[in-house]
């Protein structure tokens, strides 16, 4: 028996437009006119929720599209519909200047680094109490720098100190 394993979706960018039931021009801009077609009123009787079809080149089939669904151009150039709530949970607007998204595991690792830096700051501050003069001042300055670095890192990843 094959063991079930857990997989994470790779961060990829896709192009998409939300079908409103009337924005054919916007959809054509994404798909081209040969890969999209709105449904005739007569065909609405069979499936009243399906108001358009998009051609999925990858699977060589036409797929029904409902008003409010997003039409996505995938990584292989295929087109497919996606419900609005699923789209909202799966995708976010891509900023051309932003770096690719960082996975949850990487954020947890960065938070752990910040926690170590915070602990280093506390340790240095405690050691500074045992010293006098320039040595104590340098240790306190280092402790403050460690704490500021830890807080800046946490802020950069959207975590709270």
N, C-alpha and C positions, 0 to 999 in steps of 0.2 A: 504494500500500500504506500502511496506517495504521501509524504508529510506536507501538511499545509504550512506555508511560510507567509510572513507579513512583508509587504512591499510598500514603498513610499513613492509617490509620483514625482518625477524629476521636474524641476522648475523649467518650464518652457514658455515662450511667448506665443500667443495666438492672436489672430485678428478676429473680430466679432462685431455684429450689429444686432440690435434687438428688433425683431419683427413686430410691428404694431398693427399689421393688417392692411396698412395703406402706404408704407414707405418702400415701395418697390424699387425706386431709384437708388435708395441707400443700399438695399440688398444687392441689386445688380452691380453696384460699385465694388462690393466684396466678392460676389460669386461669378459675375458675368451673366449675361442673359440666358446662356445655354444650360446653366446649372440651377436655375430657380424658376418657379412658375407658381403664380397664385391659383387658387382653386376656383373653378367656375361655380356659380350659384347652384346649379343642378347637382354637382358633386357634393355639395355641403349636406345634402339629404342623407347620404350614406354615413358620413363622419362629420357632424356639425362643428366639432372643435378644430378640425384640421382645415386651415384656411390657405395653406400654401404647401409646396413640396420643394425640397432641395435635393440635388443629386449627390449622393455619396460616391465619389469616384473610387475610393478605396475598396468598397464592397459592391460596386456596380449596381446600385439600387436607388430608387427615389424614396425619400423619407418624409413623412408628414410633419408639418410645422404648425404649431398653435400660436395664436396671438400672444405676445408677451414672452415667447421663448427667444433665446439668443441663437443666432446662426453663427457657428464657429468654423473658421478655416483651420484645420489641424496641421500638424507638423509634416504630413505627407501631401498637403494640398487638398485633402478631403473636406467636405462640408457636412455638418451635422447639427441638429437642434439640441438645445440644452435648456431645461426649465430655469426660470429666473432665480429661484431660491438656491438651486444647485450651483448656478453660475456665480452667484454672490459669495457662496462659501468656498468656491474653488479658484476664482480668479480675482485679481485686483488690477487696477490700471497700471500699465507699465510706463515708467518715466524713462525716456531715452538716455538721460544722464545718470540714472541711478544704477548702482551695482546690482547684480542678480540677488534675489532674495536669499537670506541666510536660513538654513534649516533650524528646526527647534533644538536639535542636539547641539549645534554650534552655539546657539544662544545660551543654553544651559552651561556649556563649557566656559563661555565668556563670563557668565555670572559667577561661576566658581572661581575664575581668575580674580574677579573684582573682590570676592569674599576673602581670598588670600591676601590681596593688597590691603584690604581693610584690617585684617589681622596683623599684617606687618606694621601698619601704622600704629595700632594699639601697642604692639610689642616695643616699637621704637620709643613711643611716648613714655612707657613704663621704664625703659632703660635710661631715658634722659633724666628721670627723677633721681637716679643714682649718681649722676655726674654733675659737674659744675662748670660754669664759664662757657667757653666757646664750644666745647664738646657737647654740652647739654643743648645749646642753641642749635647746633648743626643737626643733632638727633631730632629735635622738635621740628625743625624745618623739613627734614626728610619724612617724618611722620605725617606732616601736613601735606606734603607732596604726594605721598602714597594714598592718603585718604582722598585727595582731590582727583587723582587718577582713577581710583576705584569708583568714585561718584560719577565722573565723566563717562567711564565705560558703561556703567549701569544706565545712565541717561541715554547714551548712544544706542543701546539695545532695547530701550523702552522699559527697563525694569526699575523698580523702586529701591532706594537704598535701605 
